Amino acid sequence: MGKNATITQIADYLGLSPATVSRALNHRSMVGKDTLARIDAAMELFGYQPSKSPSSEENSPSLIVLNVPNIGNIFYQDIIKGARSSADAHNYRFLISESPLGHSAVQEYCQMLSGIGASGLILLNCLPEEDLQKIRKICPVVQCSEYNKESEIPYVGIDNYSAAKTAVEYLLSCGRNKISLVNGPRNFNYAAERFRGFMDTMSQAGLSVPKNWIVQLPEVDFQIAYAAVCKILNSEVCPNAFFAVSDIFAAAIIRSAYRYGLRVPDDIMVVGFDNIPISMMTCPSITTVSQPTFSQGYAACELLMDLIENPQIHVQSLILETELIVRESTSIKRGV
């Protein structure tokens, strides 16, 4: 290799990630003694001379990257806050990267992570195992909110299937038997699992769902949801309840019902998901499944710190609890 050898080439030679070699140069106290000795020996063997600059001093903080599909989606805001809080507590810099991160973009993304010397990645996209392993070769990874549960890459999230069942079972217990689903893009794990929970619960109750009552939307957007629900409510036969996989969708349902002179919850009950601020701003307020978004981000970053400091340890994935919060959109008695 010689003096032109790169950190990536040395990492490949040793079977380590470029981030580990980078930490050996810039943050030696964060690398185990045995690993540090191997890296130093390899650098001496190949005559590698690291360039010195103010940014590479021992006290320069390392970098955590958080990948988010769409930063404009308000759902992600508390996850970001939680992850940033943990990163700050550990004196790490924090970078938000917005990208849907499909299969074709993974290699380019890996190059970006290597180029900026990322110490670790919090991933809010659900990727196939092959792509997760490509990223893992660059730096430690923790999945957050969206996750591939078949992968060995650790994750923090919720049980979307069980949460959806709880929501639909509640609507059934309220005497509603004609329930429509307003769902997000099925390429997201949360949408696929909530769809499965909805369909299984309806089937177990012996109820069929007309095809046009299952609304599959390309993104979480109020206007798109409003148009889709108006189409349903303009039909001869209407649902008497909706399960929406987002509070944004639930707000659009309430607005659509108002347009057609339908009362919520008397004529139509609505259950949303996420417990974002809009769920308390609508009239009526929205019954919703609350998930601990701040805690997901914080816990994901804490798991990542464990992996960075001890690359060989096994980190246990976390499934956090959800809660159904009953508000006016399902309560016949106003103000409850």
C-alpha positions as CSV (number, residue, x, y, z in Angstrom):
1,M,0.0,0.0,0.0
2,G,2.7,2.5,1.0
3,K,2.2,6.1,2.0
4,N,-0.8,6.4,-0.3
5,A,-2.7,3.7,1.5
6,T,-6.2,4.8,2.7
7,I,-8.1,4.1,5.9
8,T,-10.5,2.0,3.9
9,Q,-7.7,-0.2,2.5
10,I,-6.2,-0.7,6.0
11,A,-9.7,-1.6,7.3
12,D,-10.2,-4.2,4.6
13,Y,-6.7,-5.7,5.3
14,L,-7.6,-6.1,9.0
15,G,-11.2,-7.1,8.5
16,L,-12.4,-4.0,10.4
17,S,-14.7,-1.2,9.5
18,P,-13.2,2.1,8.3
19,A,-14.9,3.8,11.2
20,T,-12.9,1.7,13.7
21,V,-9.6,2.6,12.0
22,S,-10.7,6.2,12.0
23,R,-11.4,6.1,15.7
24,A,-7.9,4.6,16.3
25,L,-6.5,7.7,14.7
26,N,-8.7,10.3,16.3
27,H,-10.3,8.8,19.4
28,R,-7.8,6.1,20.7
29,S,-9.5,5.8,24.1
30,M,-12.6,4.5,22.3
31,V,-10.8,1.5,20.7
32,G,-9.9,-1.7,22.5
33,K,-6.2,-2.3,23.3
34,D,-5.9,-5.4,21.1
35,T,-7.6,-3.8,18.1
36,L,-5.6,-0.6,18.6
37,A,-2.3,-2.7,18.5
38,R,-3.4,-4.4,15.3
39,I,-4.2,-1.1,13.6
40,D,-1.0,0.5,14.7
41,A,1.0,-2.5,13.4
42,A,-0.8,-2.4,10.0
43,M,-0.1,1.3,9.6
44,E,3.5,0.8,10.4
45,L,3.7,-2.2,8.0
46,F,2.3,-0.1,5.1
47,G,3.9,3.1,6.1
48,Y,0.7,4.9,6.5
49,Q,1.1,8.5,7.7
50,P,-2.1,10.1,8.9
51,S,-2.5,13.8,8.2
52,K,-2.8,16.0,11.3
53,S,-5.3,18.7,11.5
54,P,-7.3,20.5,14.2
55,S,-10.3,18.4,13.3
56,S,-8.5,15.2,14.1
57,E,-7.5,16.0,17.6
58,E,-8.3,13.6,20.4
59,N,-11.0,15.8,21.9
60,S,-12.8,16.2,18.5
61,P,-16.3,14.6,18.9
62,S,-17.3,11.7,16.7
63,L,-20.2,11.7,14.3
64,I,-23.6,9.9,14.5
65,V,-25.7,9.9,11.4
66,L,-29.5,9.5,11.5
67,N,-31.1,8.5,8.2
68,V,-34.8,9.6,7.8
69,P,-37.0,8.9,4.8
70,N,-38.9,12.2,4.9
71,I,-37.9,14.9,7.4
72,G,-41.1,16.8,6.5
73,N,-43.2,14.0,8.2
74,I,-43.9,15.4,11.7
75,F,-43.9,11.8,13.1
76,Y,-40.1,11.7,12.9
77,Q,-39.5,14.9,14.9
78,D,-39.6,13.4,18.4
79,I,-37.5,10.4,17.2
80,I,-34.9,12.9,16.0
81,K,-35.0,14.8,19.3
82,G,-34.6,11.6,21.3
83,A,-31.6,10.4,19.3
84,R,-30.0,13.9,19.4
85,S,-30.4,14.0,23.2
86,S,-28.5,10.8,23.6
87,A,-25.8,11.8,21.1
88,D,-25.3,15.1,22.9
89,A,-25.0,13.3,26.2
90,H,-22.2,11.2,24.8
91,N,-20.5,14.3,23.2
92,Y,-21.1,13.1,19.6
93,R,-21.9,15.3,16.7
94,F,-25.3,14.6,15.1
95,L,-26.1,14.6,11.4
96,I,-29.5,14.1,9.9
97,S,-29.6,12.6,6.4
98,E,-32.8,12.6,4.4
99,S,-33.1,9.8,1.9
100,P,-35.7,7.0,1.2
101,L,-32.6,4.8,0.7
102,G,-33.8,2.3,-1.8
103,H,-31.6,-0.7,-2.9
104,S,-30.0,1.2,-5.8
105,A,-28.9,4.0,-3.4
106,V,-27.2,1.9,-0.7
107,Q,-23.8,1.6,-2.3
108,E,-23.6,5.4,-2.8
109,Y,-24.8,5.9,0.8
110,C,-22.1,3.6,2.1
111,Q,-19.5,5.7,0.3
112,M,-20.9,8.8,1.9
113,L,-20.7,7.3,5.4
114,S,-17.1,6.2,4.8
115,G,-16.2,9.6,3.4
116,I,-17.4,11.6,6.4
117,G,-16.0,9.1,8.9
118,A,-19.4,8.2,10.5
119,S,-19.0,6.4,13.8
120,G,-22.5,4.9,13.6
121,L,-25.9,5.0,11.8
122,I,-29.4,5.2,13.2
123,L,-31.6,3.9,10.3
124,L,-35.2,4.8,10.0
125,N,-35.7,2.9,6.7
126,C,-36.5,-0.8,6.5
127,L,-33.9,-2.5,4.3
128,P,-33.2,-6.1,3.1
129,E,-30.6,-8.0,5.0
130,E,-28.1,-7.7,2.1
131,D,-28.2,-3.9,2.2
132,L,-28.0,-3.8,6.0
133,Q,-24.8,-5.9,5.9
134,K,-23.3,-3.6,3.3
135,I,-23.8,-0.6,5.7
136,R,-22.7,-2.6,8.7
137,K,-19.2,-3.1,7.0
138,I,-18.8,0.7,7.1
139,C,-20.0,1.4,10.6
140,P,-22.3,0.1,13.4
141,V,-26.0,0.3,12.6
142,V,-29.2,0.3,14.7
143,Q,-32.6,0.2,13.1
144,C,-35.3,2.5,14.6
145,S,-39.1,2.6,14.1
146,E,-38.8,0.8,10.7
147,Y,-36.9,-2.4,11.0
148,N,-36.2,-5.8,9.4
149,K,-36.9,-8.2,12.3
150,E,-35.4,-11.1,10.3
151,S,-32.0,-9.4,10.4
152,E,-29.4,-9.7,13.1
153,I,-29.0,-5.9,13.1
154,P,-30.5,-4.6,16.4
155,Y,-33.6,-2.5,16.3
156,V,-35.9,-0.3,18.5
157,G,-39.5,-0.1,17.6
158,I,-43.1,-1.1,18.4
159,D,-45.3,-4.1,17.7
160,N,-47.3,-2.6,14.8
161,Y,-49.4,-5.7,14.3
162,S,-50.6,-5.9,17.9
163,A,-51.2,-2.2,18.1
164,A,-53.4,-2.3,15.1
165,K,-55.4,-5.2,16.5
166,T,-56.0,-3.3,19.7
167,A,-57.3,-0.3,17.8
168,V,-59.7,-2.3,15.6
169,E,-60.9,-4.5,18.5
170,Y,-61.7,-1.2,20.3
171,L,-63.8,0.0,17.4
172,L,-65.6,-3.4,17.3
173,S,-66.3,-3.2,21.0
174,C,-68.0,0.2,20.3
175,G,-70.5,-1.6,18.1
176,R,-68.9,-0.6,14.8
177,N,-68.9,-3.4,12.2
178,K,-68.3,-1.5,9.0
179,I,-64.7,-0.4,9.3
180,S,-62.5,1.2,6.6
181,L,-58.7,1.2,6.7
182,V,-56.7,4.2,5.5
183,N,-53.1,2.9,5.1
184,G,-49.7,4.3,4.1
185,P,-47.2,2.9,1.5
186,R,-47.0,-0.8,1.8
187,N,-43.2,-0.8,1.2
188,F,-42.9,0.4,4.8
189,N,-42.9,-2.2,7.5
190,Y,-45.3,-0.3,9.8
191,A,-48.0,-0.1,7.0
192,A,-47.7,-3.8,6.1
193,E,-48.0,-4.9,9.8
194,R,-50.9,-2.5,10.6
195,F,-52.7,-3.8,7.5
196,R,-52.1,-7.3,8.6
197,G,-53.4,-6.5,12.1
198,F,-56.5,-4.9,10.7
199,M,-57.4,-7.7,8.3
200,D,-56.8,-10.5,10.9
201,T,-59.0,-8.7,13.4
202,M,-61.8,-8.2,11.0
203,S,-61.5,-11.8,9.8
204,Q,-61.6,-13.1,13.3
205,A,-64.8,-11.1,13.9
206,G,-66.3,-12.8,10.9
207,L,-66.5,-9.4,9.0
208,S,-65.6,-8.8,5.4
209,V,-64.2,-5.5,4.1
210,P,-65.2,-4.1,0.7
211,K,-62.1,-3.6,-1.5
212,N,-62.8,0.1,-1.9
213,W,-62.7,0.5,1.9
214,I,-59.0,-0.4,2.0
215,V,-57.3,2.8,1.0
216,Q,-53.6,2.5,0.2
217,L,-51.9,5.9,0.0
218,P,-48.4,6.6,-1.5
219,E,-47.4,8.9,1.4
220,V,-48.6,10.5,4.6
221,D,-50.3,13.5,3.2
222,F,-53.5,15.3,4.4
223,Q,-54.7,16.3,1.0
224,I,-54.3,12.9,-0.6
225,A,-56.1,11.3,2.3
226,Y,-58.9,13.8,2.2
227,A,-59.6,13.1,-1.5
228,A,-59.5,9.4,-1.0
229,V,-61.9,9.4,2.0
230,C,-64.3,11.8,0.2
231,K,-64.6,9.2,-2.5
232,I,-65.6,6.6,0.0
233,L,-68.1,8.9,1.8
234,N,-69.6,9.9,-1.5
235,S,-70.6,6.2,-2.1
236,E,-74.1,4.7,-1.5
237,V,-72.8,2.5,1.3
238,C,-70.4,4.1,3.8
239,P,-68.3,2.8,6.7
240,N,-69.4,3.6,10.3
241,A,-65.8,3.7,11.4
242,F,-62.2,4.3,10.2
243,F,-58.9,3.0,11.3
244,A,-56.1,5.3,10.1
245,V,-52.5,4.4,10.4
246,S,-51.6,8.0,10.9
247,D,-53.1,10.9,12.9
248,I,-52.7,13.0,9.7
249,F,-55.0,10.6,7.9
250,A,-57.4,10.6,10.9
251,A,-57.6,14.4,10.7
252,A,-58.4,14.2,6.9
253,I,-61.2,11.7,7.7
254,I,-62.8,14.1,10.2
255,R,-62.6,16.9,7.7
256,S,-64.1,14.7,5.0
257,A,-67.0,13.7,7.3
258,Y,-67.7,17.4,8.0
259,R,-68.0,18.0,4.2
260,Y,-70.7,15.3,3.8
261,G,-72.6,16.3,6.9
262,L,-71.6,13.2,8.9
263,R,-71.1,13.5,12.7
264,V,-68.0,12.2,14.4
265,P,-68.3,10.0,16.4
266,D,-72.1,9.6,16.1
267,D,-72.2,8.6,12.5
268,I,-68.5,7.7,12.0
269,M,-65.9,6.8,14.6
270,V,-62.2,7.4,13.9
271,V,-59.0,5.9,15.4
272,G,-55.7,7.3,14.4
273,F,-52.1,6.4,15.1
274,D,-49.0,8.1,16.6
275,N,-50.5,10.6,19.1
276,I,-48.8,13.6,17.3
277,P,-49.9,17.1,18.4
278,I,-52.6,17.3,15.6
279,S,-54.6,14.6,17.4
280,M,-55.4,17.1,20.2
281,M,-56.0,20.0,17.8
282,T,-58.9,18.7,15.7
283,C,-62.5,19.0,16.7
284,P,-63.3,16.4,17.8
285,S,-60.0,15.3,19.2
286,I,-58.7,12.0,17.9
287,T,-58.6,8.6,19.6
288,T,-55.2,7.3,18.8
289,V,-52.5,4.7,19.4
290,S,-49.7,6.5,21.2
291,Q,-46.1,5.3,20.6
292,P,-43.1,6.5,22.5
293,T,-41.3,8.3,19.6
294,F,-38.8,10.2,21.8
295,S,-37.9,7.0,23.6
296,Q,-37.4,5.1,20.4
297,G,-34.8,7.7,19.2
298,Y,-33.1,7.9,22.5
299,A,-32.9,4.1,23.0
300,A,-31.7,3.5,19.4
301,C,-28.8,6.0,20.0
302,E,-27.9,4.4,23.3
303,L,-27.8,0.9,21.7
304,L,-25.6,2.4,19.0
305,M,-23.2,3.8,21.6
306,D,-22.9,0.3,23.0
307,L,-22.0,-1.1,19.6
308,I,-19.4,1.7,19.0
309,E,-17.7,1.2,22.3
310,N,-17.8,-2.7,22.2
311,P,-18.1,-3.8,18.5
312,Q,-18.0,-7.5,19.5
313,I,-21.0,-7.5,22.0
314,H,-24.5,-8.7,21.2
315,V,-27.0,-5.9,21.6
316,Q,-30.6,-6.9,22.3
317,S,-33.3,-5.3,20.2
318,L,-36.1,-3.4,22.0
319,I,-39.9,-3.4,21.4
320,L,-41.5,-0.6,23.3
321,E,-45.1,-0.4,24.6
322,T,-48.0,1.4,22.9
323,E,-51.2,2.8,24.4
324,L,-54.6,3.4,23.1
325,I,-55.7,6.9,24.1
326,V,-59.5,7.4,23.9
327,R,-60.7,10.8,22.9
328,E,-63.7,12.5,21.3
329,S,-63.6,10.8,17.9
330,T,-64.9,7.6,19.4
331,S,-66.7,8.8,22.5
332,I,-70.4,9.5,22.0
333,K,-70.5,11.6,25.1
334,R,-68.9,14.8,24.0
335,G,-65.9,16.2,25.9
336,V,-64.8,12.8,27.3
